[in-house]
Each structure stands twice: as structure tokens, then as C-alpha cells.
Amino acid sequence: MSIITSTRGQDQSIDLSAKIDLIDGHWQPRVVAEMNDYQFKVVKVQGDFQWHRHADTDETFIVLDGELHIALRGPGYADNRVIVLTAGQMAVVPKGVEHKPGAAAETRLLLIEPRGVVNTGDGAADERTVENDQWI
């Protein structure tokens, strides 16, 4: 019987805090593991991101440290609807819903989304668009 060594962050303990410490800058998600077609990404955020949406997938935000605000807009959402998350809390933004994450102070997150999802959503790429599949 042969032993298979995983290259997708499986079969091992992953220290999320240590991985996040390796990231320079904010809004630069990095993959730490995969499960089926889903990626687990860590990221440091501060300030406001842009409004964007993912037409074909939900997006999960889990706050590890700090406080995250996620503004939502679109059909079925009242004006100025905001989800506020603190350490140990999570939220799922449904596919197709425009959202704008932000944090007044540095906040550390774990994101769960399908492989290949562009961090800036379905719109045109800009200075905040990060290349996919960057592992740390």
C-alpha cells in the first residue's frame, strides 16, 4: 500500500493565524486548503472594498479576529442593509447579491468559495483584483 502525500492542504494541521501573518497588505486572499472544488482562503482586510457580486456562487465570510461589515444591496434587500460580524461569527452572501465588505480596523478572515472565483466579482478587473490560486 502506498502513502499519498496531499498537495491541497489536506492531511495536516493548518495554523490560520500563522498563515495570515505571512500576508503582506490587505485584500490579498491566499489559499490554505482545498476541499473538493472549494478553496479556503485567509485574508487581512482594512478599509472598504468595492461593490461587487458573484453571479454563480455564494461566498462565505468567517471572522477570525476583528470586526467585518458587509453591506448588501439588490432586490429583496432594504437600503443600507449591513451584516456585522465579530470573531467567531460567519455569514454567507448568496450568489448574485451585490455586497461591499469593509473593516474600520484590521480584520482577519477565512473565506470559503469555489476554486476560480475572482475576488472582485463578475465585473471588470481592477487594481484590487488578485490572481487566483495563490497559496500560502
N, C-alpha and C positions, 0 to 999 in steps of 0.2 A: 504494500500500500504506500503510495507517495503522499507527501505533505504538500499542499498547495499554499503558497505564500500570497496573501492578498495585496493588491496594489490600490485598493479603493478605500483605505482607511478602515478596513474590517479586521476582525480577529485581534483587536488591540484596544488598549485604553487610550483615549484621546483627551488631553488636558486642554479644554477650550480656552481657559484664561491664558495659558502659556502660548497657545496658537495666536490669540488676538494680540498678545504683546509683541509678536513678530511683524505685525502690520504697521506700515508707515502711512500716516494720513487717515482721513475719514472717507467714508463712502467707497471703500475699496474691498468689496467682499472677496473672500478666499475660501475655496473648498477644503473641507477637512475630512469628508467621508461621502460615500455614495451608498444608497440602498435601492436596488432595482434601478429605475430611471430617475430617481430623486437625488439631489445633492443637498448636503448640509454645509452651510457657509457661515463663517464668522465674519463680523464686520464691526468697526468702530464708526459711530456717527456723531455728528455735531452740526448744529445749524439746520437749515431747511433743505430738503431735497426738492425735486421738481414734481409737478403733477404728471402722473403717467398711469398707464393701465396695461394689463396683460390680458388680451382678449381670450386666450385659450387655456389659462391656468389660474388656479388660486395661488396665493402666496402666504406663507406662514411666518410670522414675526414672533420670536421668543426673546424677551429681555433678560439678559444675564446680570447686568449691572446698569443702574441709571434709570432714566425715565424717557419713554418714547411717546410721541403724539402722532397719531395717524389721522389726517383729515381725509374725509370721504366725500365724494360728490357724484351726482348722476341720478337717473330715475330711481325713485324709491328712497332717496336719502334727503333728509331735511338739510337746509342750508347750514353750514358750519358744523356738521356732524363730525365729532372728533372722538377717537378711541384713545384713552390714556392708559399706558402700560408701565408698570414698575417691575423691578427684579422679581423673577419667578412667575411672571404673567405672560400670556401669549394671546395672539389674535390671528384669525385667518381673514384675509381680504379676498372676497370672491372674485372669480375671473370676470373681466370686463368692467370692474368698478374702478373709476379714477381715484387715485389716492396720492397723498403727499406726506411722507414721513418726515419727522423733524425732532430735534432734541436741543434744549437750551444748553445743556452741559454734555460732555462726552458720555455716550451711552454705548454699551456693548451688547450685541445681538447675535442670536443664532437664527439664520434664515433657512427655510426648507422649501425647495421648489424644484421642478423638473430640470434635468440637465438641459442646457442650451438656452434657458430664459435670459433675456437681456435685461440688465438691472434698470435701465431707463425706460423699459416698456416697449410698446409697439411703435412709437414714433421714431423720428429720425435720430440717428446717433449724434451725440454732442460731447462736450468736454467731460461730462460725468459718466459717460458710457465706459464700462470696464470690459475688457476681453474676457470671454468665458473660459471656464476650466482652468483657472489659475489656482493651483494647490499650494497649501502652506503646511 
